[in-house]
Amino acid sequence: MVPVRLTPYFLEKLRGIAVMKNIILILVFMLLILNPCFALDLRQNIVEEQKPDPVKQTPIVEEEVPLTNAFICLVKIFNMCYPYGQIDETILEDTWKLIKTPALYDLSQGLRCFSKLENVRNIDYIPKPEKYEKYKVYVDYIKNTKPVMGAFFCLYPVRICTAEDLKARIADKDIAYVHVGETSDDKAYVVMGARGNKAVVFNGKTNMEMDFDELVKPANYILVFSYEFIK
């Protein structure tokens, strides 16, 4: 076979053909980019590629915690302490969601929840009858089985009381919040008065009578609420 001799002229022709092919490819690409339909498809492809995994888009829904007996009883006391700022059935669920204190297992949680009720209900600023202008509610505790520690000292030390101690406070027209529930059952009673040797209590659903011993012995803390009209 006779070898083909690549002359300078022939090489120059090959270069020209290669350049022309490149130019044609560039022109075709530019026409496609400038074409609205292609551009739209390109954008759609980019959007499709950027779409996150459907699993990642699923919003995290917080599980709703049902109203607890302990919370309902604390609202009952709040309504007894503040006749002009009732938390009735129409706003009970919303109040529960705003308070965000589902557990009232220890003394500090009970005190904090009552304070939140006062703030959410805006108790110091809502319109009130004239006789309540200098009205004051006090909160104390007579039993606490779990000390509440602060940064440098004990905020709420343990206290113990007898059935007679509770009966005496109720006799003075105080209201008691008796928390008896454990972590699996957030339960409480409202002691509203006495009938003979029995305590008149609200159990979260209805009024009933109980022995004072039945309330004091299982209680992990007992809050006592009193109020006065300051002269």
C-alpha positions in Angstrom: 0.0 0.0 0.0 1.3 3.4 -0.9 1.4 5.6 2.2 -0.6 8.9 2.0 1.5 11.9 2.4 0.0 14.6 4.6 0.9 17.8 3.0 0.6 21.1 4.7 -2.3 22.0 2.6 -4.2 18.8 3.5 -3.5 19.4 7.3 -4.8 22.9 6.9 -8.1 21.6 5.4 -8.5 19.1 8.3 -8.1 22.0 10.8 -10.7 24.0 8.9 -13.2 21.1 9.0 -12.7 20.6 12.8 -13.2 24.4 13.4 -16.4 24.4 11.4 -17.8 21.4 13.3 -17.1 23.2 16.6 -18.8 26.4 15.3 -21.8 24.4 14.2 -22.1 22.7 17.6 -21.8 26.0 19.5 -24.6 27.5 17.2 -26.9 24.6 17.8 -26.4 24.8 21.6 -27.1 28.5 21.6 -30.3 28.0 19.6 -31.5 25.4 22.1 -30.7 27.7 25.1 -32.5 30.6 23.5 -35.5 28.5 22.6 -38.2 29.3 25.3 -39.5 25.8 25.3 -36.1 24.3 25.9 -35.3 26.9 28.6 -38.5 26.1 30.4 -37.8 22.4 30.3 -34.3 23.0 31.6 -35.6 25.0 34.5 -38.2 22.4 35.3 -35.5 19.7 35.3 -33.4 21.8 37.7 -36.4 22.3 39.9 -37.1 18.6 39.8 -33.5 17.8 40.8 -33.6 20.3 43.6 -36.8 19.0 45.1 -36.0 17.4 48.5 -37.0 13.9 49.3 -40.8 13.8 50.1 -40.0 12.2 53.4 -37.9 15.2 54.4 -40.8 17.6 53.6 -43.2 15.8 56.0 -43.9 18.4 58.8 -43.2 17.3 62.3 -46.5 17.2 64.1 -46.3 17.6 67.9 -48.4 15.0 69.7 -51.2 16.7 71.5 -51.2 16.0 75.2 -54.7 15.6 76.6 -55.9 17.7 79.5 -54.8 16.2 82.8 -56.8 15.9 86.0 -54.1 17.9 87.8 -54.3 20.8 85.4 -58.1 20.9 85.5 -58.0 21.0 89.3 -55.5 23.9 89.3 -57.8 25.8 86.9 -60.6 25.2 89.3 -58.6 26.8 92.1 -57.6 29.7 89.8 -61.3 30.4 89.0 -62.1 30.3 92.8 -59.3 32.8 93.5 -60.1 35.1 90.6 -63.9 35.3 90.1 -63.4 38.2 87.6 -61.0 36.3 85.4 -62.6 33.0 84.8 -61.0 30.3 82.6 -64.2 28.7 81.4 -64.8 25.8 79.0 -64.6 28.1 75.9 -60.9 28.9 76.5 -59.8 25.9 78.6 -58.3 24.0 75.7 -56.5 27.1 74.3 -55.2 27.9 77.8 -53.8 24.3 78.1 -51.9 24.7 74.8 -50.5 28.1 75.7 -49.4 27.0 79.2 -47.3 24.1 77.9 -46.9 22.6 81.4 -48.4 19.2 80.9 -46.7 17.7 84.0 -47.3 19.0 87.5 -45.5 16.3 89.4 -43.5 18.5 91.8 -44.1 21.7 93.8 -42.2 24.0 91.4 -44.2 22.9 88.4 -47.5 23.5 90.3 -46.4 27.0 91.3 -45.1 27.8 87.9 -48.3 26.6 86.2 -50.5 28.8 88.5 -48.2 31.8 87.7 -48.6 31.1 84.0 -52.4 31.0 84.4 -52.2 34.5 85.9 -50.1 35.7 83.0 -52.0 34.1 80.2 -55.3 35.4 81.7 -53.6 38.9 82.1 -55.1 38.9 85.6 -53.6 42.2 86.7 -54.9 44.2 83.8 -58.3 42.9 82.7 -61.3 44.9 83.8 -62.4 44.0 87.4 -65.2 45.1 89.8 -64.2 48.0 92.1 -64.0 45.7 95.2 -61.2 43.7 93.6 -59.0 46.7 92.9 -56.9 45.9 96.0 -57.4 42.2 96.0 -54.5 39.9 96.7 -54.0 36.1 96.3 -51.4 34.3 98.3 -49.9 30.9 97.7 -48.1 28.8 100.4 -47.4 25.1 100.8 -47.7 22.8 103.8 -46.3 19.6 102.3 -43.5 18.8 99.9 -41.8 15.5 99.5 -39.2 16.6 96.9 -37.0 19.6 97.6 -36.6 22.0 94.8 -33.0 23.2 94.4 -32.0 26.6 93.0 -28.5 27.6 91.8 -27.1 28.2 95.3 -29.7 27.1 97.8 -32.9 25.2 98.2 -35.9 27.1 97.0 -38.6 24.9 98.4 -37.4 22.5 101.2 -39.3 19.4 102.2 -42.2 19.9 104.5 -44.6 17.4 106.2 -48.0 18.0 107.6 -50.9 16.1 109.3 -54.5 15.7 108.4 -55.3 18.1 111.3 -52.9 20.7 109.7 -54.8 20.6 106.4 -58.2 20.6 108.2 -57.1 23.8 110.1 -56.2 25.6 107.0 -59.5 24.7 105.3 -61.3 25.9 108.5 -59.7 29.3 107.9 -61.4 29.4 104.4 -58.2 28.6 102.5 -58.3 26.4 99.4 -55.9 23.5 99.1 -54.4 21.9 96.0 -53.5 18.3 96.9 -51.3 16.6 94.2 -51.2 12.8 94.6 -50.3 11.6 91.1 -47.1 10.0 90.0 -45.4 10.3 86.7 -47.8 7.9 85.0 -50.9 9.5 86.5 -50.9 13.3 87.0 -53.7 13.5 89.6 -54.9 16.1 92.1 -57.8 17.2 94.3 -59.1 20.6 95.2 -60.1 20.9 98.9 -62.8 23.5 99.0 -64.2 23.1 102.5 -65.2 20.7 105.2 -68.4 18.9 106.2 -68.0 17.5 109.7 -64.8 15.4 109.7 -64.8 15.1 105.9 -63.2 17.2 103.3 -65.3 18.5 100.5 -63.2 18.0 97.4 -63.3 18.4 93.6 -61.7 15.5 91.8 -61.5 17.0 88.3 -65.0 16.0 87.4 -67.3 16.3 90.4 -67.6 17.2 94.0 -67.2 14.5 96.7 -66.3 13.9 100.3 -63.0 12.3 101.5 -61.2 11.8 104.8 -58.4 14.3 105.3 -56.1 11.4 105.9 -56.9 10.0 102.5 -55.6 13.3 101.0 -52.6 14.0 103.1 -50.9 10.6 103.2 -50.5 10.0 99.4 -49.8 13.7 98.6 -46.4 14.6 97.2 -47.2 18.3 97.7 -50.0 20.4 99.0 -50.4 24.1 97.9 -52.6 26.3 100.0 -54.3 29.4 98.5 -55.7 32.3 100.4 -56.9 35.8 99.5 -57.8 39.1 101.1 -59.2 42.5 100.2 -56.5 45.0 101.2 -57.9 48.1 102.8 
